[in-house]
Amino acid sequence: MKVIVIGGAGHIGTYLVPMLVQKGFDTFVVTRGLNKPYVDHPAWNEVTHLIMDREKDADFIEKTVQVNADVVVDLINFDIKDTKVMVEALKRTKLSHYLYCSSIWAHGRAEVLPLDPNCIKKEGLDEYGSDKYASEMYLKEEFLQHQFPATIIMPGNISGPGWTIINPVGNQGFGVFQQIADGEEIYLPNFGMETLHHVHGEDVARLFYQAILHRDRSLGQSFHAVAKESMTLYGYAKAMYRYFNREPRIKFLSWENWCAYTDDEKEIDVTYHHIARSGFFSIENAQKLIDYTPKYTPLETVEAAVKSYVERGIIKIEE
């Protein structure tokens, strides 16, 4: 079978493409040619590379259609308009499976936990999440009314070596990690009970792979690509103090005071959009239908990423 992975050199494709090649798929990888995979693998010598830019190449869709793939894995689709154009174009091909990369952010605010990936989602918090959800609803309607062979995968906070991960205060700054490594005091917003959902890129890739292998059971379904558990900000911070062999020094500030203390509009905005969602995301249907078993816990994923920070000199450890 022929498979095309759109956005194949990112943190999901890094692990997914070798899985597909080793399984015997004739694999095509679409990238902008800017990045190499995060982890080298000999399988990359066996793929067909297509250098295209979805936003800049007017013939992007047509070149994708010309591959005439059995399976299309779409990892970089962020706009409902792109989803509709892609679906209509793929109807002209021999497509048997379209896998769309959504996000747990499609959920917006949770009302009941754990969240079911196939539930009706409410109160989108930003354009990104709202567009992802709109694409989900469109694909499910196409599946139900026209048998378009769609599956939706919803990753959590994709993390791992080489990735800029979400930190214990809910944004992507490196400073809090350095403070912890230095044994300094840190401040968490509220009571530190909001949750984060770090998932290793390899586990997200594994869910895509399992959905492809179990096509008939995955069609028309949404699946959460997360670990079995989540971490609170407080638990995450404590784990990082342990990682650096420091005594935890954690205090709490109300949201307003924490914003004033942080005094960085971008970091505050990122934190807000992570902790306002929080939640807990069920993987029950992925376990039952397509035999998904995460390899990494959130803590193992975070520790691998932080180890990479240290190795690259982003976090400095005093001898």
DRENMITI-829302 format. One record per residue (C-alpha): x, y, z; residue in one letter. Coordinates in steps of 0.02 Angstrom, whole numbers, always signed. Layout:
<site><x>X</x><y>Y</y><z>Z</z><type>A</type></site>
...
//
This chain:
<site><x>+0</x><y>+0</y><z>+0</z><type>M</type></site>
<site><x>+52</x><y>+178</y><z>-35</z><type>K</type></site>
<site><x>+48</x><y>+307</y><z>+106</z><type>V</type></site>
<site><x>+86</x><y>+492</y><z>+105</z><type>I</type></site>
<site><x>+129</x><y>+584</y><z>+266</z><type>V</type></site>
<site><x>+101</x><y>+772</y><z>+254</z><type>I</type></site>
<site><x>+218</x><y>+861</y><z>+374</z><type>G</type></site>
<site><x>+319</x><y>+703</y><z>+395</z><type>G</type></site>
<site><x>+481</x><y>+772</y><z>+468</z><type>A</type></site>
<site><x>+404</x><y>+842</y><z>+627</z><type>G</type></site>
<site><x>+394</x><y>+764</y><z>+798</z><type>H</type></site>
<site><x>+257</x><y>+640</y><z>+748</z><type>I</type></site>
<site><x>+326</x><y>+598</y><z>+577</z><type>G</type></site>
<site><x>+499</x><y>+569</y><z>+649</z><type>T</type></site>
<site><x>+432</x><y>+411</y><z>+730</z><type>Y</type></site>
<site><x>+287</x><y>+368</y><z>+615</z><type>L</type></site>
<site><x>+381</x><y>+362</y><z>+450</z><type>V</type></site>
<site><x>+505</x><y>+227</y><z>+504</z><type>P</type></site>
<site><x>+359</x><y>+123</y><z>+573</z><type>M</type></site>
<site><x>+273</x><y>+131</y><z>+404</z><type>L</type></site>
<site><x>+430</x><y>+92</y><z>+303</z><type>V</type></site>
<site><x>+472</x><y>-57</y><z>+413</z><type>Q</type></site>
<site><x>+294</x><y>-122</y><z>+391</z><type>K</type></site>
<site><x>+319</x><y>-119</y><z>+203</z><type>G</type></site>
<site><x>+220</x><y>+35</y><z>+153</z><type>F</type></site>
<site><x>+275</x><y>+130</y><z>-2</z><type>D</type></site>
<site><x>+301</x><y>+292</y><z>+93</z><type>T</type></site>
<site><x>+297</x><y>+471</y><z>+28</z><type>F</type></site>
<site><x>+343</x><y>+614</y><z>+145</z><type>V</type></site>
<site><x>+291</x><y>+795</y><z>+115</z><type>V</type></site>
<site><x>+398</x><y>+929</y><z>+198</z><type>T</type></site>
<site><x>+454</x><y>+1107</y><z>+165</z><type>R</type></site>
<site><x>+633</x><y>+1043</y><z>+164</z><type>G</type></site>
<site><x>+680</x><y>+1148</y><z>+315</z><type>L</type></site>
<site><x>+697</x><y>+1018</y><z>+452</z><type>N</type></site>
<site><x>+775</x><y>+848</y><z>+472</z><type>K</type></site>
<site><x>+688</x><y>+716</y><z>+579</z><type>P</type></site>
<site><x>+721</x><y>+731</y><z>+765</z><type>Y</type></site>
<site><x>+790</x><y>+553</y><z>+769</z><type>V</type></site>
<site><x>+893</x><y>+480</y><z>+627</z><type>D</type></site>
<site><x>+841</x><y>+311</y><z>+557</z><type>H</type></site>
<site><x>+895</x><y>+213</y><z>+402</z><type>P</type></site>
<site><x>+713</x><y>+201</y><z>+347</z><type>A</type></site>
<site><x>+723</x><y>+382</y><z>+289</z><type>W</type></site>
<site><x>+833</x><y>+324</y><z>+145</z><type>N</type></site>
<site><x>+687</x><y>+221</y><z>+79</z><type>E</type></site>
<site><x>+553</x><y>+356</y><z>+69</z><type>V</type></site>
<site><x>+506</x><y>+470</y><z>-74</z><type>T</type></site>
<site><x>+529</x><y>+652</y><z>-22</z><type>H</type></site>
<site><x>+412</x><y>+786</y><z>-89</z><type>L</type></site>
<site><x>+466</x><y>+964</y><z>-52</z><type>I</type></site>
<site><x>+309</x><y>+1070</y><z>-44</z><type>M</type></site>
<site><x>+236</x><y>+1212</y><z>+60</z><type>D</type></site>
<site><x>+50</x><y>+1201</y><z>+96</z><type>R</type></site>
<site><x>+32</x><y>+1389</y><z>+116</z><type>E</type></site>
<site><x>+142</x><y>+1446</y><z>-28</z><type>K</type></site>
<site><x>+123</x><y>+1315</y><z>-165</z><type>D</type></site>
<site><x>-35</x><y>+1343</y><z>-267</z><type>A</type></site>
<site><x>-26</x><y>+1165</y><z>-335</z><type>D</type></site>
<site><x>+0</x><y>+1084</y><z>-164</z><type>F</type></site>
<site><x>-166</x><y>+991</y><z>-167</z><type>I</type></site>
<site><x>-147</x><y>+933</y><z>-346</z><type>E</type></site>
<site><x>+29</x><y>+866</y><z>-314</z><type>K</type></site>
<site><x>-35</x><y>+774</y><z>-161</z><type>T</type></site>
<site><x>-178</x><y>+698</y><z>-261</z><type>V</type></site>
<site><x>-59</x><y>+642</y><z>-399</z><type>Q</type></site>
<site><x>+27</x><y>+524</y><z>-277</z><type>V</type></site>
<site><x>-139</x><y>+428</y><z>-275</z><type>N</type></site>
<site><x>-103</x><y>+357</y><z>-103</z><type>A</type></site>
<site><x>-206</x><y>+225</y><z>-15</z><type>D</type></site>
<site><x>-175</x><y>+312</y><z>+152</z><type>V</type></site>
<site><x>-155</x><y>+499</y><z>+184</z><type>V</type></site>
<site><x>-89</x><y>+556</y><z>+353</z><type>V</type></site>
<site><x>-119</x><y>+744</y><z>+369</z><type>D</type></site>
<site><x>-15</x><y>+813</y><z>+513</z><type>L</type></site>
<site><x>-12</x><y>+998</y><z>+469</z><type>I</type></site>
<site><x>-192</x><y>+1046</y><z>+430</z><type>N</type></site>
<site><x>-247</x><y>+1192</y><z>+538</z><type>F</type></site>
<site><x>-391</x><y>+1267</y><z>+439</z><type>D</type></site>
<site><x>-565</x><y>+1199</y><z>+404</z><type>I</type></site>
<site><x>-554</x><y>+1272</y><z>+228</z><type>K</type></site>
<site><x>-399</x><y>+1165</y><z>+195</z><type>D</type></site>
<site><x>-489</x><y>+1012</y><z>+262</z><type>T</type></site>
<site><x>-635</x><y>+1035</y><z>+143</z><type>K</type></site>
<site><x>-523</x><y>+1063</y><z>-8</z><type>V</type></site>
<site><x>-419</x><y>+910</y><z>+37</z><type>M</type></site>
<site><x>-569</x><y>+797</y><z>+58</z><type>V</type></site>
<site><x>-647</x><y>+847</y><z>-108</z><type>E</type></site>
<site><x>-481</x><y>+822</y><z>-197</z><type>A</type></site>
<site><x>-450</x><y>+651</y><z>-118</z><type>L</type></site>
<site><x>-619</x><y>+589</y><z>-176</z><type>K</type></site>
<site><x>-540</x><y>+581</y><z>-350</z><type>R</type></site>
<site><x>-409</x><y>+455</y><z>-292</z><type>T</type></site>
<site><x>-403</x><y>+275</y><z>-234</z><type>K</type></site>
<site><x>-397</x><y>+334</y><z>-52</z><type>L</type></site>
<site><x>-447</x><y>+205</y><z>+79</z><type>S</type></site>
<site><x>-400</x><y>+300</y><z>+237</z><type>H</type></site>
<site><x>-376</x><y>+484</y><z>+283</z><type>Y</type></site>
<site><x>-303</x><y>+519</y><z>+455</z><type>L</type></site>
<site><x>-324</x><y>+696</y><z>+518</z><type>Y</type></site>
<site><x>-217</x><y>+767</y><z>+659</z><type>C</type></site>
<site><x>-330</x><y>+867</y><z>+774</z><type>S</type></site>
<site><x>-289</x><y>+914</y><z>+954</z><type>S</type></site>
<site><x>-356</x><y>+896</y><z>+1131</z><type>I</type></site>
<site><x>-373</x><y>+1086</y><z>+1118</z><type>W</type></site>
<site><x>-528</x><y>+1055</y><z>+1011</z><type>A</type></site>
<site><x>-618</x><y>+1019</y><z>+1175</z><type>H</type></site>
<site><x>-612</x><y>+1194</y><z>+1248</z><type>G</type></site>
<site><x>-673</x><y>+1198</y><z>+1428</z><type>R</type></site>
<site><x>-720</x><y>+1032</y><z>+1508</z><type>A</type></site>
<site><x>-881</x><y>+1004</y><z>+1606</z><type>E</type></site>
<site><x>-868</x><y>+818</y><z>+1647</z><type>V</type></site>
<site><x>-709</x><y>+714</y><z>+1664</z><type>L</type></site>
<site><x>-636</x><y>+609</y><z>+1591</z><type>P</type></site>
<site><x>-670</x><y>+684</y><z>+1420</z><type>L</type></site>
<site><x>-725</x><y>+566</y><z>+1282</z><type>D</type></site>
<site><x>-640</x><y>+601</y><z>+1114</z><type>P</type></site>
<site><x>-807</x><y>+577</y><z>+1024</z><type>N</type></site>
<site><x>-910</x><y>+691</y><z>+1138</z><type>C</type></site>
<site><x>-990</x><y>+854</y><z>+1085</z><type>I</type></site>
<site><x>-858</x><y>+985</y><z>+1121</z><type>K</type></site>
<site><x>-901</x><y>+1153</y><z>+1197</z><type>K</type></site>
<site><x>-832</x><y>+1328</y><z>+1224</z><type>E</type></site>
<site><x>-682</x><y>+1333</y><z>+1109</z><type>G</type></site>
<site><x>-551</x><y>+1448</y><z>+1183</z><type>L</type></site>
<site><x>-460</x><y>+1502</y><z>+1026</z><type>D</type></site>
<site><x>-463</x><y>+1496</y><z>+836</z><type>E</type></site>
<site><x>-342</x><y>+1348</y><z>+832</z><type>Y</type></site>
<site><x>-453</x><y>+1236</y><z>+937</z><type>G</type></site>
<site><x>-612</x><y>+1295</y><z>+852</z><type>S</type></site>
<site><x>-543</x><y>+1259</y><z>+678</z><type>D</type></site>
<site><x>-486</x><y>+1086</y><z>+733</z><type>K</type></site>
<site><x>-658</x><y>+1047</y><z>+800</z><type>Y</type></site>
<site><x>-742</x><y>+1114</y><z>+643</z><type>A</type></site>
<site><x>-633</x><y>+997</y><z>+540</z><type>S</type></site>
<site><x>-679</x><y>+852</y><z>+655</z><type>E</type></site>
<site><x>-865</x><y>+884</y><z>+632</z><type>M</type></site>
<site><x>-848</x><y>+903</y><z>+444</z><type>Y</type></site>
<site><x>-749</x><y>+740</y><z>+428</z><type>L</type></site>
<site><x>-875</x><y>+644</y><z>+534</z><type>K</type></site>
<site><x>-1018</x><y>+710</y><z>+428</z><type>E</type></site>
<site><x>-925</x><y>+659</y><z>+270</z><type>E</type></site>
<site><x>-899</x><y>+485</y><z>+344</z><type>F</type></site>
<site><x>-1080</x><y>+463</y><z>+394</z><type>L</type></site>
<site><x>-1159</x><y>+535</y><z>+237</z><type>Q</type></site>
<site><x>-1033</x><y>+492</y><z>+101</z><type>H</type></site>
<site><x>-924</x><y>+354</y><z>+179</z><type>Q</type></site>
<site><x>-769</x><y>+463</y><z>+168</z><type>F</type></site>
<site><x>-640</x><y>+355</y><z>+261</z><type>P</type></site>
<site><x>-585</x><y>+475</y><z>+398</z><type>A</type></site>
<site><x>-504</x><y>+447</y><z>+568</z><type>T</type></site>
<site><x>-465</x><y>+589</y><z>+690</z><type>I</type></site>
<site><x>-315</x><y>+586</y><z>+808</z><type>I</type></site>
<site><x>-308</x><y>+714</y><z>+950</z><type>M</type></site>
<site><x>-132</x><y>+732</y><z>+1025</z><type>P</type></site>
<site><x>-97</x><y>+810</y><z>+1193</z><type>G</type></site>
<site><x>+57</x><y>+917</y><z>+1228</z><type>N</type></site>
<site><x>+178</x><y>+832</y><z>+1107</z><type>I</type></site>
<site><x>+347</x><y>+820</y><z>+1192</z><type>S</type></site>
<site><x>+513</x><y>+729</y><z>+1193</z><type>G</type></site>
<site><x>+698</x><y>+756</y><z>+1154</z><type>P</type></site>
<site><x>+730</x><y>+906</y><z>+1041</z><type>G</type></site>
<site><x>+558</x><y>+980</y><z>+1076</z><type>W</type></site>
<site><x>+518</x><y>+1140</y><z>+1171</z><type>T</type></site>
<site><x>+400</x><y>+1070</y><z>+1301</z><type>I</type></site>
<site><x>+269</x><y>+1149</y><z>+1413</z><type>I</type></site>
<site><x>+348</x><y>+1189</y><z>+1581</z><type>N</type></site>
<site><x>+277</x><y>+1175</y><z>+1759</z><type>P</type></site>
<site><x>+193</x><y>+1345</y><z>+1747</z><type>V</type></site>
<site><x>+107</x><y>+1302</y><z>+1583</z><type>G</type></site>
<site><x>+210</x><y>+1396</y><z>+1453</z><type>N</type></site>
<site><x>+366</x><y>+1364</y><z>+1350</z><type>Q</type></site>
<site><x>+492</x><y>+1471</y><z>+1443</z><type>G</type></site>
<site><x>+656</x><y>+1391</y><z>+1497</z><type>F</type></site>
<site><x>+680</x><y>+1502</y><z>+1650</z><type>G</type></site>
<site><x>+576</x><y>+1401</y><z>+1773</z><type>V</type></site>
<site><x>+679</x><y>+1245</y><z>+1734</z><type>F</type></site>
<site><x>+839</x><y>+1341</y><z>+1769</z><type>Q</type></site>
<site><x>+766</x><y>+1407</y><z>+1933</z><type>Q</type></site>
<site><x>+724</x><y>+1230</y><z>+1987</z><type>I</type></site>
<site><x>+896</x><y>+1166</y><z>+1934</z><type>A</type></site>
<site><x>+974</x><y>+1305</y><z>+2039</z><type>D</type></site>
<site><x>+865</x><y>+1258</y><z>+2188</z><type>G</type></site>
<site><x>+773</x><y>+1424</y><z>+2186</z><type>E</type></site>
<site><x>+595</x><y>+1459</y><z>+2238</z><type>E</type></site>
<site><x>+460</x><y>+1459</y><z>+2104</z><type>I</type></site>
<site><x>+281</x><y>+1521</y><z>+2101</z><type>Y</type></site>
<site><x>+137</x><y>+1423</y><z>+2025</z><type>L</type></site>
<site><x>-28</x><y>+1503</y><z>+1973</z><type>P</type></site>
<site><x>-179</x><y>+1468</y><z>+2085</z><type>N</type></site>
<site><x>-153</x><y>+1306</y><z>+2184</z><type>F</type></site>
<site><x>-54</x><y>+1214</y><z>+2050</z><type>G</type></site>
<site><x>-195</x><y>+1088</y><z>+2026</z><type>M</type></site>
<site><x>-224</x><y>+1118</y><z>+1839</z><type>E</type></site>
<site><x>-166</x><y>+975</y><z>+1728</z><type>T</type></site>
<site><x>-47</x><y>+958</y><z>+1582</z><type>L</type></site>
<site><x>-45</x><y>+815</y><z>+1458</z><type>H</type></site>
<site><x>+132</x><y>+783</y><z>+1397</z><type>H</type></site>
<site><x>+139</x><y>+641</y><z>+1272</z><type>V</type></site>
<site><x>+293</x><y>+575</y><z>+1185</z><type>H</type></site>
<site><x>+298</x><y>+601</y><z>+997</z><type>G</type></site>
<site><x>+330</x><y>+415</y><z>+978</z><type>E</type></site>
<site><x>+167</x><y>+373</y><z>+1068</z><type>D</type></site>
<site><x>+69</x><y>+492</y><z>+956</z><type>V</type></site>
<site><x>+149</x><y>+409</y><z>+805</z><type>A</type></site>
<site><x>+105</x><y>+239</y><z>+876</z><type>R</type></site>
<site><x>-78</x><y>+286</y><z>+887</z><type>L</type></site>
<site><x>-80</x><y>+343</y><z>+704</z><type>F</type></site>
<site><x>+6</x><y>+180</y><z>+658</z><type>Y</type></site>
<site><x>-118</x><y>+73</y><z>+755</z><type>Q</type></site>
<site><x>-263</x><y>+166</y><z>+675</z><type>A</type></site>
<site><x>-191</x><y>+126</y><z>+503</z><type>I</type></site>
<site><x>-168</x><y>-58</y><z>+547</z><type>L</type></site>
<site><x>-345</x><y>-68</y><z>+619</z><type>H</type></site>
<site><x>-427</x><y>+35</y><z>+484</z><type>R</type></site>
<site><x>-602</x><y>-39</y><z>+494</z><type>D</type></site>
<site><x>-614</x><y>-8</y><z>+682</z><type>R</type></site>
<site><x>-543</x><y>+168</y><z>+672</z><type>S</type></site>
<site><x>-652</x><y>+241</y><z>+533</z><type>L</type></site>
<site><x>-768</x><y>+379</y><z>+593</z><type>G</type></site>
<site><x>-684</x><y>+382</y><z>+764</z><type>Q</type></site>
<site><x>-590</x><y>+514</y><z>+862</z><type>S</type></site>
<site><x>-448</x><y>+456</y><z>+975</z><type>F</type></site>
<site><x>-350</x><y>+548</y><z>+1109</z><type>H</type></site>
<site><x>-163</x><y>+529</y><z>+1083</z><type>A</type></site>
<site><x>-110</x><y>+551</y><z>+1264</z><type>V</type></site>
<site><x>-33</x><y>+449</y><z>+1404</z><type>A</type></site>
<site><x>-139</x><y>+353</y><z>+1530</z><type>K</type></site>
<site><x>-121</x><y>+491</y><z>+1659</z><type>E</type></site>
<site><x>-95</x><y>+679</y><z>+1671</z><type>S</type></site>
<site><x>+14</x><y>+785</y><z>+1785</z><type>M</type></site>
<site><x>-38</x><y>+932</y><z>+1892</z><type>T</type></site>
<site><x>+72</x><y>+1087</y><z>+1887</z><type>L</type></site>
<site><x>+116</x><y>+1050</y><z>+2068</z><type>Y</type></site>
<site><x>+161</x><y>+868</y><z>+2036</z><type>G</type></site>
<site><x>+262</x><y>+918</y><z>+1884</z><type>Y</type></site>
<site><x>+359</x><y>+1050</y><z>+1980</z><type>A</type></site>
<site><x>+397</x><y>+930</y><z>+2124</z><type>K</type></site>
<site><x>+457</x><y>+799</y><z>+1999</z><type>A</type></site>
<site><x>+577</x><y>+924</y><z>+1921</z><type>M</type></site>
<site><x>+651</x><y>+969</y><z>+2090</z><type>Y</type></site>
<site><x>+679</x><y>+782</y><z>+2118</z><type>R</type></site>
<site><x>+756</x><y>+765</y><z>+1944</z><type>Y</type></site>
<site><x>+886</x><y>+898</y><z>+1984</z><type>F</type></site>
<site><x>+909</x><y>+830</y><z>+2162</z><type>N</type></site>
<site><x>+844</x><y>+990</y><z>+2241</z><type>R</type></site>
<site><x>+728</x><y>+1018</y><z>+2388</z><type>E</type></site>
<site><x>+559</x><y>+1078</y><z>+2323</z><type>P</type></site>
<site><x>+528</x><y>+1264</y><z>+2352</z><type>R</type></site>
<site><x>+355</x><y>+1294</y><z>+2281</z><type>I</type></site>
<site><x>+236</x><y>+1436</y><z>+2323</z><type>K</type></site>
<site><x>+70</x><y>+1491</y><z>+2249</z><type>F</type></site>
<site><x>-2</x><y>+1654</y><z>+2187</z><type>L</type></site>
<site><x>-177</x><y>+1701</y><z>+2133</z><type>S</type></site>
<site><x>-197</x><y>+1716</y><z>+1945</z><type>W</type></site>
<site><x>-191</x><y>+1906</y><z>+1950</z><type>E</type></site>
<site><x>-37</x><y>+1908</y><z>+2061</z><type>N</type></site>
<site><x>+48</x><y>+1773</y><z>+1960</z><type>W</type></site>
<site><x>+22</x><y>+1875</y><z>+1801</z><type>C</type></site>
<site><x>+96</x><y>+2028</y><z>+1885</z><type>A</type></site>
<site><x>+244</x><y>+1925</y><z>+1948</z><type>Y</type></site>
<site><x>+275</x><y>+1846</y><z>+1776</z><type>T</type></site>
<site><x>+258</x><y>+2013</y><z>+1683</z><type>D</type></site>
<site><x>+272</x><y>+1933</y><z>+1511</z><type>D</type></site>
<site><x>+116</x><y>+1947</y><z>+1404</z><type>E</type></site>
<site><x>+162</x><y>+1804</y><z>+1286</z><type>K</type></site>
<site><x>+203</x><y>+1681</y><z>+1426</z><type>E</type></site>
<site><x>+46</x><y>+1730</y><z>+1521</z><type>I</type></site>
<site><x>-61</x><y>+1700</y><z>+1367</z><type>D</type></site>
<site><x>+15</x><y>+1527</y><z>+1335</z><type>V</type></site>
<site><x>-8</x><y>+1479</y><z>+1518</z><type>T</type></site>
<site><x>-189</x><y>+1536</y><z>+1516</z><type>Y</type></site>
<site><x>-234</x><y>+1433</y><z>+1363</z><type>H</type></site>
<site><x>-155</x><y>+1277</y><z>+1439</z><type>H</type></site>
<site><x>-222</x><y>+1285</y><z>+1615</z><type>I</type></site>
<site><x>-395</x><y>+1350</y><z>+1565</z><type>A</type></site>
<site><x>-418</x><y>+1185</y><z>+1472</z><type>R</type></site>
<site><x>-338</x><y>+1068</y><z>+1598</z><type>S</type></site>
<site><x>-451</x><y>+915</y><z>+1602</z><type>G</type></site>
<site><x>-418</x><y>+730</y><z>+1588</z><type>F</type></site>
<site><x>-430</x><y>+637</y><z>+1422</z><type>F</type></site>
<site><x>-488</x><y>+458</y><z>+1405</z><type>S</type></site>
<site><x>-394</x><y>+334</y><z>+1293</z><type>I</type></site>
<site><x>-519</x><y>+194</y><z>+1325</z><type>E</type></site>
<site><x>-583</x><y>+183</y><z>+1146</z><type>N</type></site>
<site><x>-406</x><y>+184</y><z>+1076</z><type>A</type></site>
<site><x>-359</x><y>+41</y><z>+1193</z><type>Q</type></site>
<site><x>-512</x><y>-62</y><z>+1149</z><type>K</type></site>
<site><x>-530</x><y>-28</y><z>+963</z><type>L</type></site>
<site><x>-352</x><y>-13</y><z>+898</z><type>I</type></site>
<site><x>-244</x><y>-87</y><z>+1037</z><type>D</type></site>
<site><x>-157</x><y>+76</y><z>+1083</z><type>Y</type></site>
<site><x>-38</x><y>+62</y><z>+1230</z><type>T</type></site>
<site><x>+69</x><y>+215</y><z>+1272</z><type>P</type></site>
<site><x>+252</x><y>+173</y><z>+1299</z><type>K</type></site>
<site><x>+294</x><y>+327</y><z>+1403</z><type>Y</type></site>
<site><x>+219</x><y>+408</y><z>+1557</z><type>T</type></site>
<site><x>+208</x><y>+599</y><z>+1556</z><type>P</type></site>
<site><x>+352</x><y>+607</y><z>+1681</z><type>L</type></site>
<site><x>+464</x><y>+494</y><z>+1574</z><type>E</type></site>
<site><x>+425</x><y>+604</y><z>+1424</z><type>T</type></site>
<site><x>+465</x><y>+764</y><z>+1519</z><type>V</type></site>
<site><x>+626</x><y>+693</y><z>+1590</z><type>E</type></site>
<site><x>+686</x><y>+643</y><z>+1416</z><type>A</type></site>
<site><x>+654</x><y>+820</y><z>+1354</z><type>A</type></site>
<site><x>+739</x><y>+902</y><z>+1504</z><type>V</type></site>
<site><x>+889</x><y>+786</y><z>+1484</z><type>K</type></site>
<site><x>+901</x><y>+851</y><z>+1305</z><type>S</type></site>
<site><x>+893</x><y>+1030</y><z>+1371</z><type>Y</type></site>
<site><x>+1042</x><y>+994</y><z>+1484</z><type>V</type></site>
<site><x>+1139</x><y>+908</y><z>+1345</z><type>E</type></site>
<site><x>+1112</x><y>+1057</y><z>+1230</z><type>R</type></site>
<site><x>+1161</x><y>+1184</y><z>+1363</z><type>G</type></site>
<site><x>+988</x><y>+1261</y><z>+1377</z><type>I</type></site>
<site><x>+986</x><y>+1217</y><z>+1561</z><type>I</type></site>
<site><x>+1153</x><y>+1232</y><z>+1649</z><type>K</type></site>
<site><x>+1196</x><y>+1125</y><z>+1799</z><type>I</type></site>
<site><x>+1319</x><y>+1191</y><z>+1927</z><type>E</type></site>
<site><x>+1453</x><y>+1064</y><z>+1969</z><type>E</type></site>
//
